[in-house]
C-alpha cells in the first residue's frame, strides 16, 4: 500500500518536489486505521506543515477515507508534530528540514555523481559552494537540458551542508513550489510568513527557476528574495533548463543578477561518462552482470540524458529477471532494439494522442472529461497513467506536449506516469493485459513494451 501511496504522492506534488522533499518518507506500521509514517528528524515538522493535507488525501485515495496518517520523526515513537499549526515555529527552525529531506536519497550525493567533461565545471562549483557557502560563487547558476544531473547536484549540496554545516538554515525548493507557496500566501494573507521562510535562511537551493517565467507577481517576489539573501551574504544556487540569456520571458533585472555569479552549463554525457554512470548504478544497486559489455551496449545506444540511460538499464534488468536469461550484451541489444526502433533503423506504427485517449476511454468505460480531469480515483488514475505511457511510446509528441493534452499537466507528471507504468508492467499481469488490450485496439505491436516477456509480445 505504501508503494501505491508514494506513486500517487509523486503525481500529486510533481516528481521534482517529491524527489527532493518526500522520497525519504518511510511507512513504519499500520494499526487501527492509522498509518505511521517516519520522516527525517529535522524534516518532520516541515513536511507536516507543508504536505500534511496532501499526504492525508493521497492515503485516503489509496486506502479509503477511514485511514489517517500520523507523521513521526525517525527514531521517535511519539506522535510527532502532525497536528502542529503552520507558522508556530520560527523560519530558521524550519529551514534545516529541507537539507535532511533532500539528503534522504542516498543517490543524490557527490560520491554518487559521475564526473565527465559534460559536467566538470558544474560539479566543481557545486562542491566549492557546499564546502564554503557564500564564499565561492554567489549566485551559482547551473543550467542544462533535462536529465543531466542538475537536481542531483542540488541534492549533493544539501547533503554535504547537512553533514558539515548542520547549524546553517538551508532551504531546498523548486520554481513551481516557490510559485505555489507564494500564491497560497497571497490568498491567505500570510505573505509575512512566506517571506520569513525564504529570507531568514543561510542557503537557498532552487530547482527549475524557469518555471516562474511569465508569472509577474512571483518574479517580483523572487527578485526581492534574491536581493535580500545576496545583500546579506547568503548563498543562492539556482538550476534551469536554459542559460540566463535564453530565459527571454524573465525580467531583465533577474537575468542580470543570475549572470552576476557563475553560470555553469551541463550537457548530455559522452560515451565514457555514460559507461561510468551505469557502472556506478550497478554497483550502488548491487546488480550482478554476466557481461560487462552489456553496459557498453546500453551506453552506446542511449545518448540523450542520464534518466534515459538509467531507464534503459532498468528495463534490461527487468527483462532478464522476467525471462530468466543472463544479463549479457546480446540481451541488452534485443531489449534496446525493441525499445528504440527508430534509432535501430526501423519504423513502428504511430498513433495520435486523440486516438490513444479515445481507445483508453473505451477500454476502461471512462468519459474524455474523466480521463483529463484532476481526479486521483484509482478507476481514473491508472487508465490515465497507461494512456500517458502509450502516448510516450507510440507518438512522437514531446513530454510537455503530452502533458498539455492531458488536462494541462506538467511534463514531469507524464514522465512519472511513464516510469510508474513501466515498473508496474514488470510485476503486474493485469497491467500487462491492459497494455495488450489497448495495443490490440490501436493495432499496435506490443513488441516495444519493454517490461513484457517475449511470449506476451506477439
N, C-alpha and C positions, 0 to 999 in steps of 0.2 A: 504494500500500500504506500509506503514511504517513497518508493521509486516513482510511483504514479503522481504523488504529491509534488515531488521535485520537478518532474517534467511539466506539470501544469503550472507550477510556480514560475518556471523559466519562461513559459509562454506569457504569463500574466505581466511580469515585470520587464521582459526583454532579456535576451541572452547575456549581453554585456553586464547589465545590472546584476543579474543572477550570479554570473561567474565571479564578479568582484565581491559581492556582499553576502550572498546566501548559499553558495556552494559548500561552505563549511558546516552548515547545519547538519545535525545527526539525530535520527529518531532513537530514543532510548527504550521506551516501552509504551504499550497501550494497555490501559487498565480503566475499567468502569467508564468507558466512553470518553476518556481523556488521553490524548496523545502527548507524551512527554518528549519535548524536542530540546536537544542540547546545542547551545551556541558557544562560540569562543567567549571566554570570560569578559574581556573588555568590550566585546561587540553586543553582548546580550541586551543591554538596556536600549541601545540604539535600534537594534532590529525590532524589539518590542514596540518602540515608538513609531518607527517609520513603516515597518512591514507587518505589524501585528494583524491588522484587519485583512490584508490580502492573504496572509498565511491562513487565517481562520476561514476565509471564504473558499480558498483552494481546498482545504481539508474537508469542508462541508460538501464541495462538489464531488470529491472522490469517495469519501466515507459516509456521507449523509449528514444532514443538519444536526443530528444528535451528538456528534463528536466534536469536542472542543480541544484546542491546542494549549499547552502550557509550556512556556519557554523558560529554560533554566540555563545557568552558566555552567560551563564544563567543570566537572569535579564538584558540583554543588547539588545536593539532594533537596534543597529547599524549593520553594515555589517560584523563586526568581522575581523578575520585575515586569511580568506580563501585564499587570494591572496599573503600572505606574503611568501617570499622566504626562503627555508631551510637555516639554519645557520646564519640568521640575528640576532638572539638573542644569548646571551652567554649561556653556558651549565648550569650554576647554576640557570638561569632563567627558563630554560626548565624543569629542573628536578622535581619541585613540581607538575607539571601536572600529573605525574604518581600517586601521592598519591590521588589526587582528583578522578581520573578515577577509581582507584582500590576501593576507598571507596564509589563509586557511587552506588554499590549494597548493599542495606540495610541488606542483609542476611550475608554478609561477615564481621562480627564484632565479637568481643569477647563475646558480650552479646548473640549473636545467636549461639555460639559454645557450643555444649553439651559435658561436660567433663565426661570421664569414665576412667577405668583402661587402656584402649587401647590407650589413647592419653594424659594422665595426664602430663607426663614429657614434651611432645612437647608443650602443651598449656602453662604450667608454664614458660618454657624457652622463648616462643614467647612473652608472656606478659612482662617478665622481659626485653627483648630486646626492646620492644615498649616503655616501661617506661623509660629505661636508655640505649639508643643506644650506642654501643661501650664500655659499662662499664660492661655488664653482660657476655654474651657468644659471642665470636667473633673468627671465624665464627660460626654460628648456622646452623647445617646441619639436616634438617628434612626429614626422609625417611619413605616410606611405600607404599603398593600397591595402585593402582588407586582407587579413590572414598572414601578415608578415612578421607579427610579434610585437606590435605596439602595446597592446594590453598586457602582454607578458612582462614587458619592461616596467610598466606601472606597478604591476603586482610585485615584481622583484624589488623595486624601490621601497614599496610599502613594507615588504618582509624584512629587508635589511634595516630600515629605520626602526621597526618594531623590536628587532634583536639588539641593535646597538645604540639607539636613541629612544628608549622607552618613555622618557618624560616629555617628548615632543608631541604636540597635538597635531595629528595627521588626518586629513580628510581625503578619501578617495570617492570620486563621483564620476558621473558621465554628463555630457551635454544634455541628454534627454532628462536625466534625473534632476539636474540643476533647474531646467526649464519647468518641469512639472512641480517641483517643490516651491519654486518662486510663484507660479500661478496659483497654487494652493494657498500660499501665504497671503497673496493679494486678496483672494476670495474670502479668506477668513479674517483679514485684518491683522495678520501676525507677521508682517514683514520685519519687525524688530527682532523676532526670534530667528527668522531665516537669516538675517544679516549677521546675527551673533554666531550662528553655526558656521558660516562660511568666512567670516572675517576675524574671529577670535581664535585663530589657529596658527600653527607654525609652518605647515606644509600642505599645499593643495595639489592633488593629483587628479586631473580632469581628463577623462577619455572622450573622444569623439566631439571635439569642440564645434565641428562643422554643423552639428545638429541645431545650434542656436541661430544659424543664418536665417535672415528674413523674419526674425522674431524681435521686433524693435524694443519692447519693454525688457525682454530677457537680456538682450545685448547691452542695454543701458545699465541694468543691474550688474552684469558681469564686468562691465567696464569699470564701475566704481569699486567692485570687489577686487578686481585686478590691481587697481591703483592703491587701494588700502593695504593690500598684502605686500606689494613690492616697495611701496614707500616706507613701510615699517620693517623692511629687511626680511620678509618671509619668502619661502621658496614656492615657486609655481612650476609644475610640469604639465604640459598640455599635449594631447595627441590629436591628429586629424588625418583624414584620408588624402589631403592635399596640402601643398605648401601655402604659407600665408598669402602670397600674391595671387594664388588661384581661388581664394575664398572671396570671389567677386561680390557676393551678396552681403558680405560682412562690412561693417562700418570701417572706414579708412583708419580711424584712430585706434581701433582694435588691432587691425592688421599691422600697423606701425609698431605697436607695443609688442606684438608677437615677434616681429623681426628684430627687435632691440636686443634680444637674447641670442642663444644659439639655436639655429634651425638644423636639425639632424634628420636627413632623409633616409628611409629604408626602402629596399626594393625586393623583388622576388629572389629567393635564394638560388645560387648557382648549383651545379651538379654536386660538387664536393660537399657543400653545406647541406644539401638535401640528404645525402647519404649519412652525414654525421647526425642530422636531426632524427632520422629513422633509427639509427643505432642507439641514440640516447633514449628514444621512446621505448625501444625493445628492452633495453637494459632497465629502465625505470619500471616497466610493467612486467618484468621477469618472463619475457616471451622466449620460448625456445625455437630457434630456426634450424631447419635441416640443411639449408644452404644460405650462406651469407650473400650469395649472388641474387637472392630474391629481393633484397633491399636495393641492389643496383638496378634491377628491372623497374621497380616502383619509382625510384628516383629519376630514372631516365625518362619515364613516361609521363610523370606528373610534375610539371614545372611551374604551375601558376602561383601557388602560395602554400604556406605551411599547413593550413587547415585541410586543403585538398590532399596534400601529401599524407597527413596522418589519417585522413578518411580512407584513402586507398589502402593503407596498411591495415586498418581495422577490418575493411571488407575482405581483404585477402586472408587474414587470420580467421575471420568468421567462416569463410568458405572452406578453409582447411579443416576447421573444427567440425563443421556440419557433415562434410563428406568423408572424414576420416583419412584424408590424404596428407602426405608430407608437405611441409611448407617450403617449397622449392621455387626456383626461378621459373620453371615450367608452369607451375600452378599460378604464380603471380602474373605471368604472361596471359594465361587463359582468362583470369579474372579481369584484368585490365583490358583485354581485347573486347570483352562483352560490355565493360563499363564505359570505355572511351572509343566508341565505334568510329566517331568522326576522325580522331587522331590516328586510328588504325587504317585509314584509307577506305573505310566502308561507310554505308549510309544506313539509317534506320528511319522507320516511319515516324512522322511528326504529327502532332495534333495541336489544335488551338486551345487556348485556355478555356474558351467558352465550351468547347466540346468536352473537355475533361470535367468541367464543373457540371455540365448537364448530365453526363453519364454518372457522376458521383451522386447527384441528387436522385436520379432514377434508381440507382442501385440501393441506396440507403433510405429511400422514401422521404427525402427532405425537399423543402422548397428552396429556391435560389436565395430567398431572403434569409432563411435559417442558416444556410451554408456560409453566407457572407456576414452574418451577424456577429455580435460580440459574445454570444452565449458560449459558456465553457462546459455545458452539459455534455456528458460522455457520448450521447447519441449524435451530437453535432460535432464535438471536438475531434473525435477520431476520423470521421469522414473528411473533415476539413484538412486535417494534417495529411491524410492519404492523398487528397486532391493536390495539395501543395507539393507533395513528394513526386507525384506523377507529372505535375507541371514542370518541375525542375528536370526530371528525367527525359521527358518526351516533347518539350518545347525548347525553342531557342531564346526564350524570354529571360531577361536578367532577373536576379532576386528582387530588386526594387520594383520592377515591372509586375512581377507575380504578386508581390505584396499589395500593390495598388489595386489589382483586380480581385483581391480577396478582402474587400472591405477597407482598403486604405491602410493595411498593416505594414509594419516596418520590415525591411529586408532581413533583419536578424530573427524575426518571428518565422519567416519562411525557412531560413537556414536551420533553425531549431526543429521545425516540423519535419524537415527532410532528414536530419540526423536521428531524431527520435524514431521516425518510421523505419529508417534503415536498421536501427538497433532492434526494433520490435520484430522485424521480419526474420531476424536470426533465430528467435526463440519461440515465436508465436505462430502456430499452424493456422489459426483462424485469420490472422493478419495476412499471411501469405495467400490464403484463399481469397481474401478480399481483393488483393492486388491482381491475382489471376482473373478474377471475375470482371474487374473493371477493364483490365487489358484486353480481355476477350470481347467485351462490348465495344471497345475502341479499336478493335482489330490491330492491337499492338503485340509484338512478340515480347514475352517476359524474360527473354534471354539477357536483357540488360538490368533486370532486377537482381542486384549483386548478392543479396543475402539468401536467396533461394537455392537449394541444392539442384544439381543438374537434372534429376528426373522430374523436377517440378517446373522446368523452364521450357518445355517443348510446347 
